[in-house]
Amino acid sequence: MNQRIVPLLLAALVCAGPAFASQTAPPAPFRPGAKVFVHPMTDGFDSFFKAALTKKRVPVVLVASREEADLEINGTAESQKAGAAKKIFIGSWHSDEQASISVTSVSSGEVVYAYSANKKNSAHGKQTTAEACAKHLKEAIEKKK
Amino acid sequence: MKAGSLLLCCAVICASVGANAQRDDRPLSQDAGGRIPKGAKVYIGPVEGGYDIYLAAAMHKKEVPIVLVTDRAKADFELSGVSESEKAGWAKIVFWGNTSSSEQASVKIVNLKTDTVVWGYNVNKGSSARGKQSSAEACAKHLKEKIDKGL
């Protein structure tokens, strides 16, 4: 009886191996302490975003070259200043802001996280959208712990 | 004897699960036709105005069951598109009290193995609550529907 069971058990383990391996494989570099390279973005949004990463204490390490990085961040941003009609009839001087970022694993080339922010009457211009992106990135990284 | 049969069943089930897991890792075959399978690797080509990044964010937010890659060579499908924004003019602001922009976008997905267009979608938002984000999320929502239905 035992002589039959042992090979069957071994066969079961061998067959199940790939299935479990594919389910439990972690998205390697998207974790606290990951080295991140931020690419230049439109209108200097990368500077705002780097400042926001620091302000929001996002648990990543910013590096100056892509070669050293585990993750790279691309993004785009757009601002629309309040026009005369908005100032006079709506009484708002604030700009409308939109931005979007995507985080890619340098080794696998897979997009591991992405986020868009849109703020009407942004209180602090680009800083507001950059901080929204940083806040949500921080949440996503901390969830992966 | 009963224990032996039970283990044999387990082995058969595990073997089929293992085979399925391996099948998922295989590149798409040419007979994939007009379908976009779950877990397909999709490359989003650059779109003017950085709309490709809004699309990536929308795919993530709407949990579209695909894997986005930044290298076209590693992809099964390529998503490309165009987008256009029109800011609210003074008349819209004064007479309608509306500062939202108008957005339109059009995207298509091509199977890179067969060079066939497997999906396309147009979106037009007269007063987009969240600018490009709204139109990108509309595209992602409809793509998710297509994939989930297995069409």
Interface residues (C-beta under 8 A of the other chain):
Chain A: M1 R4 I5 L8 L9 A11 A12 L13 C15 A16 G17 P18 A19 A21 S22 Q23 T42 N74 G75 T76 A77 E78 Q80 G83 A84 A85 K86 F89 I90 D96 Q98 S100 I101 S102 T104 S108 G109 E110 V111 Y113 A114 Y115 S116 A117 N118 K120
Chain B: M1 A3 G4 L7 L8 C10 A11 C14 A15 V17 G18 N20 A21 Q22 D24 D25 G49 G50 I53 Y54 A56 A57 A58 M59 H60 K61 V67 L68 V69 T70 D71 K74 K87 G89 W90 I93 V94 G97 T99 S100 S101 R130 G131 K132 Q133 S134 A136
